[in-house]
């Protein structure tokens, strides 16, 4: 019976004079995801409300799933829209709605009317009382509970009338494109896809860089990262994935530097490369999936040593998360099963047996002096041979 959806948003509603910018971005993203579904849709904006109206037949479940991937939406309400033909016609529509939605179910309910159309002849409280009475007469198994009802029946009196009782949660956040673009350091693990998702949820477009180390990492490891990027892109929109050959740089660091410092120094060069890519592509920050204390390279001292080479902001949305929290989100966005496939990336291939957990930045810089003869040329070759994969 549903041919329309009322879209509820959260933070956008408090944006004042700039609110239209965020609404436009939200509508644009909704159009993108709905274009991939089975159906023809029209998006209508009306006095602080956004409606999605279907033209003809469409796939209801597919449409809901698409809208649930749009950042900025906090609620998706399947709504019956009807023209205003007076209270009697409204009453018949409401009773028909309750029959189709709940039938003879034993439950409590409450009617909440919002009277935006002041020409409607009855006040909101009158509509609530009259509709509630007719529902009680029609459905003897239902009772009114104004404090803790099982169902809240919403009636919106505008130039048309909207009736709904179900609010399907959306992802929340801010619409994509309202907060610039950032570069995600994407590995094949659980954490970095979740980090990209969380920053994108704040309205940030995502590009990504993956450090590939053949023959020590396989083509299947690279394909795993491509697959993860594709899963994340269902929420973030298209992602440009930069694949950097990191083998020569890793081997050179391995040969020249103290082994307990390998992880930190490799990480510093990854950040240098990611930052250059970010600047060249108009990204305003870097994103990593680091969490304090999760591994040796993620102690506070290690993170400080990594940050030492960056001038761009580094976003770490998982910084205080437990692994269980991260896994929960990865399952929610369907990246977990791909992340645990047994194809190792370069971060896990060259791991020191006893990595330093409290590195001193002055000593790390001193060790990097040993690399200066050739490392710059290796980095230039890495940039020159990068592969760019457009993920849609």
C-alpha positions in Angstrom: 0.0 0.0 0.0 3.0 2.3 0.2 4.0 4.4 -2.8 6.0 7.0 -0.8 8.5 7.4 2.0 8.9 10.3 4.4 12.6 10.9 5.0 13.6 12.2 8.4 17.0 13.9 9.0 18.7 15.0 12.2 21.5 17.5 12.4 20.6 19.1 9.1 17.5 20.6 10.8 19.7 22.9 13.0 21.9 24.3 10.2 20.1 27.6 9.9 20.7 29.6 6.7 23.0 26.9 5.3 20.4 24.2 5.7 19.5 24.2 2.0 23.1 23.2 1.2 22.9 20.1 3.3 19.4 19.3 2.1 20.6 19.5 -1.6 23.5 17.2 -0.8 21.1 14.7 0.8 18.7 14.8 -2.1 21.6 14.3 -4.6 22.8 11.2 -2.7 19.3 9.8 -2.5 19.0 10.2 -6.3 22.3 8.3 -6.8 21.3 5.3 -4.7 17.7 5.1 -6.0 19.0 5.2 -9.6 20.4 1.7 -8.9 17.1 0.2 -7.7 14.2 -1.2 -9.6 11.7 1.6 -9.9 11.2 5.3 -10.9 11.2 7.8 -8.1 10.5 11.5 -7.5 12.0 13.4 -4.6 9.8 16.2 -3.2 10.8 18.8 -0.7 8.1 20.5 1.3 8.3 22.7 4.4 11.0 20.9 6.2 10.0 17.5 4.8 11.5 15.3 2.1 9.4 12.7 0.4 10.3 9.9 -2.0 7.4 9.0 -4.2 7.4 6.0 -6.5 6.0 6.1 -9.9 4.4 2.8 -10.7 5.7 -0.5 -9.4 9.0 -0.8 -7.5 11.0 -3.1 -5.3 10.0 -2.1 -1.7 12.8 -4.0 0.2 15.5 -2.9 -2.3 14.4 0.7 -2.0 14.5 0.6 1.8 18.0 -1.0 1.8 19.2 1.7 -0.6 18.0 4.5 1.5 19.5 2.9 4.6 22.9 3.6 3.0 22.4 7.3 2.7 24.2 9.3 5.4 22.1 12.1 6.8 18.9 10.0 7.0 17.9 9.1 10.5 14.5 7.6 9.7 12.7 6.2 6.7 8.9 6.2 7.1 6.7 4.3 4.7 3.8 6.7 4.4 0.4 6.7 2.9 -0.2 10.1 1.1 -3.7 11.1 0.4 -5.5 14.3 -0.7 -7.5 16.3 1.9 -11.2 15.5 1.4 -12.2 16.2 4.9 -12.2 14.3 8.2 -14.6 11.5 7.2 -12.4 10.6 4.2 -9.3 10.8 6.5 -11.0 8.5 9.1 -11.7 5.9 6.4 -8.1 6.0 5.2 -6.7 5.7 8.8 -9.0 2.7 9.5 -7.9 1.0 6.3 -4.3 1.7 7.2 -4.6 0.2 10.7 -6.4 -2.9 9.2 -3.6 -3.6 6.7 -0.8 -2.8 9.1 -2.0 -4.5 12.3 -5.3 -6.3 11.6 -6.6 -7.9 14.8 -3.3 -7.6 16.7 -3.6 -7.0 20.4 -1.6 -3.8 21.1 -1.7 -0.3 22.5 -1.5 2.8 20.3 -1.4 6.6 20.3 -2.5 9.1 17.6 -0.2 12.1 17.1 -1.5 14.7 14.7 0.6 17.6 13.2 -1.6 20.3 11.8 0.6 22.3 9.4 -2.4 23.2 7.2 -4.3 25.6 9.5 -7.3 25.6 7.2 -8.1 22.0 8.3 -11.3 22.6 10.4 -10.3 20.5 13.5 -7.5 21.2 16.0 -4.7 18.5 16.4 -6.1 17.3 19.8 -9.6 17.0 18.3 -8.2 14.8 15.4 -6.3 12.7 17.9 -9.4 12.1 20.0 -11.8 11.4 17.1 -9.4 9.1 15.2 -8.5 7.3 18.5 -12.2 6.7 19.2 -12.9 5.3 15.8 -9.9 3.0 15.9 -11.1 1.7 19.3 -14.6 1.0 17.9 -13.2 -0.8 14.9 -10.5 -2.8 16.7 -11.6 -4.1 20.1 -8.2 -5.7 20.7 -6.5 -2.3 20.7 -6.2 0.1 23.6 -4.9 3.6 24.0 -1.7 4.3 25.9 -0.5 7.9 25.6 2.7 7.3 27.6 4.2 4.0 26.3 2.3 2.8 23.3 3.3 -0.1 21.1 2.5 2.0 18.0 2.4 5.7 17.4 0.1 6.6 14.5 1.4 9.8 12.9 -1.0 12.0 10.9 0.4 15.0 9.2 -2.1 17.5 7.9 -0.4 19.5 5.1 -1.8 20.4 1.7 -1.8 16.6 1.4 -2.2 14.2 4.3 0.5 11.8 5.4 -0.2 8.7 7.6 2.6 6.5 9.0 3.5 4.5 12.0 6.8 2.8 11.2 10.2 4.5 11.4 13.0 2.4 9.9 16.4 3.7 11.3 18.8 5.3 8.8 22.5 5.6 9.3 22.4 9.2 10.6 25.4 11.5 10.1 25.8 14.2 7.5 25.2 14.0 3.7 28.2 13.1 1.6 30.1 16.0 0.1 29.4 18.5 2.8 32.8 18.2 4.5 35.4 17.8 1.7 37.5 14.8 0.8 40.1 12.7 2.7 42.6 9.9 1.9 42.0 6.6 3.6 45.0 4.2 4.2 43.1 1.0 3.3 44.6 -2.4 4.2 43.0 -5.8 4.0 42.1 -5.8 7.7 39.0 -5.2 9.7 39.8 -1.7 11.0 40.5 0.6 8.0 37.2 -0.1 6.1 35.3 0.8 9.3 37.4 4.0 9.7 36.6 5.1 6.2 32.9 4.4 6.7 32.8 6.4 9.9 34.5 9.5 8.5 32.3 9.3 5.4 29.4 9.3 7.8 30.4 12.9 8.7 29.9 14.0 5.1 33.5 13.4 3.8 34.1 11.9 0.4 36.7 9.1 0.5 39.7 8.3 -1.7 42.0 5.4 -0.7 45.6 4.2 -1.0 46.7 0.6 -0.7 50.3 -0.5 -0.3 51.0 -3.6 -2.4 54.2 -5.6 -1.9 54.6 -8.3 -4.6 55.7 -11.0 -4.5 55.3 -11.0 -0.8 51.7 -10.1 -1.0 49.5 -11.9 -3.6 47.1 -10.6 -6.3 44.4 -12.1 -4.1 45.4 -9.8 -1.3 45.1 -6.9 -3.7 41.7 -8.1 -4.9 40.6 -8.4 -1.3 41.3 -4.7 -0.8 39.4 -3.8 -4.0 36.5 -5.9 -2.8 36.6 -4.0 0.6 36.7 -0.7 -1.2 33.6 -1.7 -3.2 31.7 -2.7 -0.1 32.5 0.6 1.6 31.6 2.5 -1.6 28.0 1.4 -1.2 27.9 4.0 1.6 30.5 6.5 0.5 29.9 6.7 -3.2 32.7 6.2 -5.8 36.2 5.7 -4.4 39.4 6.2 -6.3 41.8 3.5 -5.1 45.5 4.3 -5.5 47.6 1.1 -5.5 51.3 1.8 -4.6 54.0 -0.8 -5.1 55.8 -0.7 -1.8 58.2 -3.7 -2.2 61.4 -1.9 -2.9 60.9 0.7 -0.1 60.0 -2.1 2.4 63.1 -4.2 1.5 65.4 -1.1 1.6 64.1 -0.2 5.1 64.5 -3.8 6.2 68.1 -3.9 5.0 69.2 -0.5 6.4 67.3 0.1 9.6 67.2 -1.5 13.1 64.7 -4.3 13.1 62.9 -3.2 16.2 62.1 0.1 14.3 60.9 -1.5 11.1 57.2 -1.1 11.7 57.4 2.5 12.7 59.7 3.6 9.9 57.6 1.7 7.3 54.5 3.3 8.7 56.1 6.8 8.5 56.9 6.3 4.8 53.4 5.1 4.1 52.1 8.3 5.7 54.5 10.4 3.6 53.3 8.7 0.4 49.6 9.0 1.4 50.0 12.6 2.3 51.6 13.4 -1.1 48.7 11.6 -2.9 46.2 13.4 -0.7 47.7 16.9 -1.5 47.9 16.0 -5.3 44.2 14.9 -5.4 42.7 17.7 -3.3 42.2 15.7 -0.1 42.3 17.7 3.1 43.2 15.0 5.6 44.4 11.4 6.1 42.3 8.6 7.6 43.6 5.5 9.4 42.1 2.6 11.3 44.4 2.9 14.3 43.2 2.3 17.9 45.3 3.0 20.9 47.3 0.0 22.1 45.9 -2.5 19.6 49.4 -3.4 18.2 52.9 -2.1 18.8 52.7 0.6 16.1 49.5 2.0 17.8 50.8 2.9 21.2 50.6 6.6 22.0 54.3 7.0 21.5 54.2 5.2 18.1 51.3 7.3 16.9 53.2 10.4 17.9 56.2 9.2 15.9 54.0 8.5 12.9 52.3 11.9 13.1 55.7 13.5 13.1 55.9 13.2 9.3 52.4 14.6 8.6 51.4 18.2 8.0 47.8 17.3 7.1 45.3 16.3 9.9 45.2 12.6 10.6 41.7 11.3 11.4 41.6 8.2 13.6 37.8 7.6 14.3 38.5 4.2 16.0 41.1 5.6 18.3 39.3 4.6 21.6 37.3 1.6 20.3 37.7 -1.9 21.5 38.2 -4.5 18.8 34.7 -5.9 19.6 33.2 -2.5 18.8 35.0 -2.3 15.5 34.0 -5.9 14.6 30.3 -5.0 15.3 30.4 -2.1 12.8 32.3 -4.2 10.2 29.5 -6.8 10.4 26.9 -4.1 10.1 28.4 -2.7 6.9 29.2 -6.2 5.6 33.0 -5.9 5.4 33.8 -8.4 8.2 33.7 -11.6 6.2 35.9 -10.1 3.4 38.4 -8.6 6.0 39.1 -12.0 7.6 40.0 -13.8 4.4 43.5 -15.2 4.8 45.4 -13.0 2.3 48.0 -10.9 4.1 49.0 -7.3 3.2 52.4 -5.7 3.5 51.7 -4.5 7.1 51.6 -8.1 8.3 54.3 -9.6 6.0 57.3 -7.5 7.3 56.7 -7.5 11.1 59.6 -7.2 13.5 59.8 -10.0 16.1 60.3 -7.5 18.9 59.0 -4.1 17.7 59.7 -1.0 19.8 56.6 0.1 21.6 57.9 3.4 22.9 59.8 4.9 20.0 61.7 8.1 20.4 61.2 10.5 17.4 64.8 11.7 17.5 66.2 8.1 17.3 63.7 7.3 14.5 64.8 10.3 12.5 68.5 9.3 13.1 67.8 5.8 11.7 66.1 7.3 8.6 69.3 9.2 7.7 70.6 5.8 6.6 67.9 5.7 3.9 68.4 9.1 2.3 70.7 8.0 -0.5 68.0 6.0 -2.4 64.7 6.3 -0.6 63.6 9.4 -2.4 64.2 7.8 -5.8 62.3 4.7 -4.7 59.3 6.9 -3.7 59.4 8.7 -7.0 59.3 5.3 -8.8 56.4 4.2 -6.6 54.4 7.3 -7.6 55.3 6.8 -11.2 54.0 3.2 -11.3 50.9 3.7 -9.2 47.7 2.0 -10.4 44.4 3.8 -10.0 41.3 1.8 -9.7 37.9 3.5 -9.9 35.6 1.8 -7.5 31.8 2.3 -8.1 
